[in-house]
């Protein structure tokens, strides 16, 4: 399941007010912004210095990684 599909499933069970709040939260977490991805990458490097660059790539952009990328969480 892709992240966008998950968001749609979550929205189905919410009231209109909850949906609006959820969408605002997603905007605040705008991971499409390159600066946010860079900041997340640096945070992961500090938190988990043992992670390889490939593992950090999956953490920062899970949709680009393998289907079983849950092992990094």
N, C-alpha and C positions, 0 to 999 in steps of 0.2 A: 504494500500500500504506500502510495506517495504521500508526502506531507500535506499537499493540497487536498487530497482525498480524505485524510484524517481530519483536517479542519472542517470540511463539509459535513462529515459524520458528527463531529462535536456540535456544530451549529444546529443540526437537526433537533437536538434535544433541549435547546435553549429558548428562553423567552426573547422577544425582540430587544429588550433592554440588555439582557445578557449577551446577545449576539453583537450589539453595538459595542459593548465593553470589550468583548473578545477581539473584535476587529481592530479596535483602538490599540489593544495590547500587541497585536500582530504588527501593526504599523510601528509601534515603539521598538519592536525587535527586528526592524528591517534588515535582515541578514543579506539582502541583495546589495546593501551598501558596502563597497569594498573596504572602507575604513572600519566598519563593524567586524568584518571577517578578519581583518588584520589584527584587530584588538583581541578577538576571540582566540586566534591562533597563538598570540603571545601569552595569553592567560593560560591556555592549555600547556604550552611549553613550560611555563613556570610551575604549574600544578603537577604535570606528569613529564618530567624530563626524560623518562625512559621511553616515551612514545617515539616511534619513527615518524619521519615526514609523511609517509603514507597513512599512518594511523591518524595523524593530526588532520590530514586532508579529509578523511572520512568523518572525523569529529566535527570539523568546520562545515562540511557540505555532505551530510549523510546520504542524500539522494544520488550522489556521484559514486558512492562506494558499493560494495557487495551487498546482496540482500540480507546477509546475516551480520551486519555491522553492529548489532546490539551488544556485542562482546566488549565494546569500549566503554560502555556506560557503567 
